[in-house]
Amino acid sequence: MHDVTDPVLLIDTQDGVRTLTLNRPAQFNPLSEEMLDALIDALAGCHDHQDVRVVVLAANGKAFCAGHDLRQMRAHHAQEYYQALFSRCSELMRGLIQLPVPVIARVQGLATAAGCQLVATCDLAVSARSARFAVSGVNLGLFCSTPSVALSRNVARKRAFEMLVTGEFIDAETALDYGLVNHVMDDDALDDGIARLTSSIVAKPRIAVETGKRMFYRQVETNLEAAYAYAGEVMACNMMSADTVEGVDAFLQKRPPNWASS
């Protein structure tokens, strides 16, 4: 049983994996003002810890995240309030991308509206087979404009627009087909799927993963010529790192690498 006096966000770190767990299950873990602040602060804290190699975004209860807190929004009926709220949410989404380590969404139950945006924004996502996804604001007369930014960057344009304009749910297998999630697991094997993915990432040198994530998002938003120029520059710099030298030497010498930054 969870009480409203419990922290809205739980933080746990084990073996290089920091898990941030949304902890308002009775309300379906909405992105309330308090939840947004807690998540933004938690991501900022990850920058200061070199031992954090992967972040897992999880949730307690029957839903991953039902989007914004509609009751809270209706209690503050002013355009200035809404603008500030959506700006704060956009700050969170940008923070997930700017975090130097990969972020994995662990999705169970419902992920709707800004909750679906959260899944789309994470670098990777592993879903329970029973999970369902929607950008359903249009059903309330509110087009999911800010969720469309992340959704349209992960899902083919016509599929994204159909989700946005109909507000209909898709199941986990459809989300996998659309590219919204990476893996679908039986519900009781969800944590096993997360563990396999985190273990694979933690085993890699931090410098390569950090460099790669930064490069990936910068190049994907630019034109092909500029993307290749930038990627070549980053890769040349990456080749100069001690871990890369060790990795190449280990491959040539047919031995396991000894990463300095692991």
C-alpha positions as CSV (number, residue, x, y, z in Angstrom):
1,M,0.0,0.0,0.0
2,H,1.4,3.4,-1.0
3,D,0.6,6.6,0.8
4,V,0.7,10.1,-0.6
5,T,3.4,10.9,1.9
6,D,5.7,8.4,0.3
7,P,8.3,9.8,-2.1
8,V,6.9,10.3,-5.6
9,L,10.1,8.8,-7.0
10,L,12.2,6.0,-5.6
11,I,15.9,5.8,-6.5
12,D,18.0,2.7,-6.2
13,T,21.5,2.0,-7.6
14,Q,23.0,-1.4,-8.0
15,D,26.0,-2.6,-10.1
16,G,26.1,0.5,-12.2
17,V,22.3,0.6,-12.8
18,R,20.3,3.4,-11.3
19,T,16.6,2.7,-11.2
20,L,14.1,5.6,-11.0
21,T,10.7,4.3,-10.0
22,L,7.6,6.4,-10.4
23,N,5.7,5.9,-7.1
24,R,2.2,7.1,-7.4
25,P,0.5,3.8,-8.4
26,A,-3.0,4.7,-7.2
27,Q,-3.0,7.7,-9.6
28,F,-1.3,5.7,-12.4
29,N,2.0,7.6,-11.9
30,P,1.0,10.9,-13.6
31,L,3.6,13.5,-14.6
32,S,2.5,15.9,-11.9
33,E,4.5,19.0,-11.0
34,E,6.0,17.0,-8.2
35,M,6.9,14.1,-10.4
36,L,8.5,16.3,-13.0
37,D,10.6,18.1,-10.4
38,A,11.7,14.8,-8.9
39,L,12.6,13.2,-12.2
40,I,14.5,16.3,-13.4
41,D,16.5,16.5,-10.1
42,A,17.2,12.7,-10.2
43,L,18.6,13.0,-13.8
44,A,20.7,15.9,-12.8
45,G,22.2,13.8,-10.0
46,C,23.2,11.1,-12.4
47,H,25.7,13.4,-14.1
48,D,27.8,13.5,-10.9
49,H,28.2,9.8,-10.5
50,Q,30.7,8.0,-12.8
51,D,29.5,4.7,-11.3
52,V,26.1,5.1,-12.9
53,R,26.3,3.4,-16.3
54,V,22.6,2.9,-17.2
55,V,19.4,4.4,-15.9
56,V,16.2,2.4,-15.8
57,L,12.9,4.3,-15.7
58,A,10.3,2.1,-14.0
59,A,7.0,2.4,-12.2
60,N,5.0,0.9,-9.4
61,G,1.5,-0.4,-9.8
62,K,-0.7,-1.3,-12.8
63,A,0.4,1.6,-15.0
64,F,3.7,2.9,-16.2
65,C,2.5,6.4,-16.6
66,A,-0.9,7.9,-17.5
67,G,0.5,11.3,-18.7
68,H,-0.1,14.6,-17.1
69,D,-2.1,15.0,-13.9
70,L,-5.4,16.2,-15.3
71,R,-6.9,17.1,-11.9
72,Q,-3.9,19.3,-11.2
73,M,-4.1,20.9,-14.6
74,R,-7.8,21.7,-14.2
75,A,-7.1,23.3,-10.8
76,H,-4.8,25.8,-12.5
77,H,-6.8,26.9,-15.5
78,A,-4.5,29.5,-17.0
79,Q,-2.5,29.5,-20.2
80,E,0.6,30.7,-18.4
81,Y,0.4,27.7,-16.1
82,Y,0.0,25.3,-18.9
83,Q,2.9,26.8,-20.9
84,A,5.1,26.5,-17.8
85,L,4.0,22.9,-17.2
86,F,4.6,21.8,-20.8
87,S,8.0,23.6,-20.8
88,R,9.0,21.8,-17.6
89,C,7.9,18.5,-19.2
90,S,10.0,19.3,-22.3
91,E,12.9,20.0,-20.0
92,L,12.6,16.5,-18.6
93,M,12.5,14.9,-22.1
94,R,15.5,16.9,-23.2
95,G,17.3,15.8,-20.0
96,L,16.8,12.1,-20.8
97,I,18.4,12.7,-24.2
98,Q,21.2,14.8,-22.8
99,L,22.1,12.3,-20.0
100,P,25.4,10.7,-21.0
101,V,24.3,7.2,-20.2
102,P,21.5,5.2,-21.8
103,V,18.0,5.3,-20.3
104,I,15.8,2.3,-20.6
105,A,12.0,2.4,-20.0
106,R,10.7,-0.6,-18.2
107,V,7.0,-0.6,-19.3
108,Q,4.1,-2.4,-17.7
109,G,0.4,-1.6,-17.9
110,L,-0.6,1.6,-19.5
111,A,1.7,4.3,-21.1
112,T,-0.6,7.1,-22.3
113,A,-0.2,10.6,-23.6
114,A,2.9,12.1,-21.9
115,G,3.6,8.6,-20.5
116,C,3.9,7.3,-24.0
117,Q,6.1,10.3,-24.8
118,L,8.3,9.2,-21.9
119,V,8.7,5.7,-23.5
120,A,9.4,7.2,-26.9
121,T,12.0,9.6,-25.4
122,C,14.0,6.9,-23.5
123,D,16.9,5.6,-25.5
124,L,15.6,2.0,-25.2
125,A,12.4,0.4,-24.0
126,V,11.5,-3.1,-22.8
127,S,7.8,-3.8,-22.5
128,A,5.6,-6.4,-20.7
129,R,3.5,-8.3,-23.1
130,S,0.3,-6.9,-21.4
131,A,1.3,-3.3,-21.8
132,R,-0.7,-0.9,-23.9
133,F,0.3,2.5,-25.4
134,A,-1.7,5.5,-26.6
135,V,-1.4,9.2,-27.2
136,S,-5.1,9.7,-26.3
137,G,-5.4,13.4,-25.6
138,V,-7.4,13.9,-28.8
139,N,-10.2,12.0,-27.1
140,L,-10.5,14.8,-24.6
141,G,-10.2,17.5,-27.3
142,L,-6.5,18.0,-26.6
143,F,-4.1,17.0,-29.4
144,C,-1.0,15.4,-27.9
145,S,1.3,18.0,-29.4
146,T,4.4,17.7,-27.2
147,P,4.2,13.8,-27.2
148,S,4.1,14.0,-31.0
149,V,7.6,15.4,-30.9
150,A,9.1,12.2,-29.4
151,L,6.6,9.8,-31.1
152,S,7.3,11.2,-34.6
153,R,11.0,10.7,-34.0
154,N,10.6,7.0,-33.1
155,V,7.7,5.8,-35.2
156,A,7.1,6.0,-38.9
157,R,5.2,9.2,-39.8
158,K,1.8,7.7,-40.8
159,R,1.8,5.4,-37.9
160,A,2.6,8.2,-35.5
161,F,-0.1,10.4,-36.9
162,E,-2.7,7.7,-36.8
163,M,-2.0,7.2,-33.1
164,L,-2.2,10.9,-32.5
165,V,-5.4,11.6,-34.5
166,T,-7.4,8.5,-33.3
167,G,-6.1,8.2,-29.7
168,E,-6.5,4.5,-30.0
169,F,-4.4,2.0,-28.0
170,I,-1.8,-0.3,-29.5
171,D,-0.6,-3.4,-27.8
172,A,3.0,-4.3,-27.0
173,E,3.5,-6.4,-30.1
174,T,2.3,-3.5,-32.3
175,A,4.6,-1.1,-30.3
176,L,7.5,-3.5,-31.1
177,D,6.5,-3.5,-34.8
178,Y,6.2,0.3,-34.8
179,G,9.7,0.7,-33.2
180,L,8.3,2.3,-30.1
181,V,9.9,-0.5,-27.9
182,N,12.9,-2.7,-28.4
183,H,11.8,-5.9,-26.7
184,V,8.5,-7.5,-25.5
185,M,8.7,-9.9,-22.6
186,D,6.2,-12.1,-20.8
187,D,5.1,-10.1,-17.8
188,D,6.9,-12.4,-15.3
189,A,10.1,-12.1,-17.4
190,L,10.2,-8.3,-17.7
191,D,13.0,-7.9,-15.2
192,D,15.0,-10.6,-16.9
193,G,14.8,-8.6,-20.1
194,I,15.9,-5.4,-18.4
195,A,18.8,-7.3,-16.7
196,R,20.1,-8.7,-20.0
197,L,20.1,-5.3,-21.6
198,T,21.7,-3.4,-18.7
199,S,24.4,-6.1,-18.3
200,S,25.3,-5.8,-22.0
201,I,25.6,-2.0,-21.7
202,V,27.5,-2.0,-18.4
203,A,30.1,-4.4,-19.9
204,K,31.0,-1.8,-22.5
205,P,33.6,1.0,-21.8
206,R,31.8,4.1,-20.5
207,I,33.7,6.4,-22.9
208,A,32.4,4.6,-25.9
209,V,28.8,4.5,-24.8
210,E,28.8,8.2,-23.6
211,T,30.5,9.3,-26.9
212,G,28.1,7.2,-28.9
213,K,24.9,8.5,-27.3
214,R,25.9,12.1,-27.7
215,M,26.9,11.6,-31.3
216,F,23.8,9.6,-32.2
217,Y,21.3,12.2,-31.2
218,R,23.3,15.1,-32.7
219,Q,23.7,13.5,-36.1
220,V,20.2,12.1,-36.4
221,E,18.8,15.7,-36.4
222,T,21.1,17.0,-39.2
223,N,21.5,16.4,-42.9
224,L,23.5,13.5,-44.3
225,E,26.6,15.4,-45.3
226,A,26.9,17.2,-42.0
227,A,26.0,14.0,-40.1
228,Y,28.9,12.1,-41.8
229,A,31.3,14.9,-41.2
230,Y,30.4,15.1,-37.5
231,A,30.4,11.4,-37.0
232,G,33.8,11.0,-38.6
233,E,35.2,13.7,-36.3
234,V,33.8,12.0,-33.2
235,M,34.9,8.6,-34.3
236,A,38.5,9.9,-34.9
237,C,38.5,11.3,-31.4
238,N,37.1,8.1,-30.0
239,M,39.9,6.2,-31.6
240,M,42.4,8.2,-29.5
241,S,40.9,7.0,-26.2
242,A,42.9,4.5,-24.1
243,D,39.9,2.2,-24.0
244,T,39.6,2.1,-27.7
245,V,43.3,1.4,-28.1
246,E,42.9,-1.4,-25.6
247,G,39.8,-2.8,-27.4
248,V,41.6,-2.9,-30.7
249,D,44.7,-4.5,-29.3
250,A,42.6,-7.1,-27.4
251,F,40.8,-8.0,-30.6
252,L,44.0,-8.3,-32.6
253,Q,45.6,-10.3,-29.8
254,K,42.5,-12.5,-29.4
255,R,42.1,-11.8,-25.7
256,P,39.3,-10.1,-23.5
257,P,39.8,-6.4,-23.2
258,N,40.7,-4.7,-19.9
259,W,38.6,-1.5,-19.9
260,A,40.0,1.4,-17.9
261,S,36.7,3.2,-17.7
262,S,34.4,0.2,-16.8
